[in-house]
Amino acid sequence: MKLPFALWTRIAVQQLIKQLWSVTMPVRTVGDYLKRWGFTPQKPLKKAYKQNPKAVKTWLDNECPEIAKRAKKEIRISMKIKLR
């Protein structure tokens, strides 16, 4: 999905959920899900110079896909509950 911004906000995620699944979810609930899945609010002002590229790659290759799988599964469960 191409968006005109780099960071995902709770509102952007809320709008995406509405667009993809026609489910209206409060912004706070979206924030609760993001927090549960390990996404925290961050707004870096500059590049982290002490960043470990190897650790970042490992996280992107291993942990990030797992978080995405859990998020997808939990959204489906939540939608089934709300739709019933």
C-alpha positions in Angstrom: 0.0 0.0 0.0 1.5 3.3 -1.0 0.8 6.1 1.4 2.0 9.7 1.4 3.7 9.3 4.7 6.3 7.0 6.3 4.9 6.5 9.8 1.6 4.7 10.5 -0.6 6.5 12.9 -3.5 4.9 14.8 -5.9 6.9 12.5 -4.2 5.5 9.4 -4.5 2.0 10.7 -8.1 2.6 11.6 -8.8 3.9 8.1 -7.1 0.9 6.5 -9.2 -1.5 8.6 -12.4 0.3 7.5 -11.2 0.2 3.9 -10.3 -3.5 3.8 -12.9 -5.0 6.0 -15.7 -2.4 6.4 -15.3 -2.5 10.2 -15.4 0.7 12.2 -13.0 0.5 15.1 -12.4 3.3 17.6 -8.9 4.8 17.4 -8.2 3.8 21.0 -9.0 0.2 20.2 -6.6 0.3 17.3 -4.0 1.7 19.6 -4.6 -1.1 22.1 -4.1 -3.7 19.4 -0.9 -2.0 18.1 0.4 -2.0 21.7 -0.5 -5.6 22.2 1.3 -6.6 19.0 4.5 -4.8 20.2 4.2 -1.6 18.1 5.0 1.5 20.2 4.6 5.1 19.3 7.9 6.4 18.1 8.9 9.5 16.2 12.7 9.6 15.7 14.0 13.0 15.0 17.2 11.8 13.6 18.9 8.6 12.6 20.1 6.3 15.3 23.8 6.3 14.8 24.4 3.4 17.2 22.0 1.3 15.3 23.1 -2.3 14.7 22.3 -3.1 11.1 22.6 -6.9 11.7 20.2 -6.8 14.6 17.7 -4.7 12.6 17.9 -7.2 9.7 17.3 -10.1 12.1 14.3 -8.3 13.7 12.8 -7.5 10.2 13.4 -11.0 9.0 12.2 -12.9 12.1 10.2 -10.9 14.6 8.3 -8.5 12.3 6.6 -11.2 10.2 5.5 -13.0 13.4 4.0 -9.8 14.8 2.2 -9.3 11.5 0.8 -12.8 11.6 -0.5 -12.4 15.2 -2.0 -9.0 14.3 -3.8 -10.5 11.2 -5.2 -13.4 13.3 -6.4 -11.1 16.1 -8.1 -8.7 13.8 -10.0 -11.6 12.2 -11.1 -12.9 15.6 -12.1 -9.4 16.7 -14.1 -8.9 13.6 -15.9 -12.2 13.9 -16.9 -11.3 17.5 -18.1 -7.8 16.5 -20.0 -9.0 13.5 -22.0 -11.6 15.4 
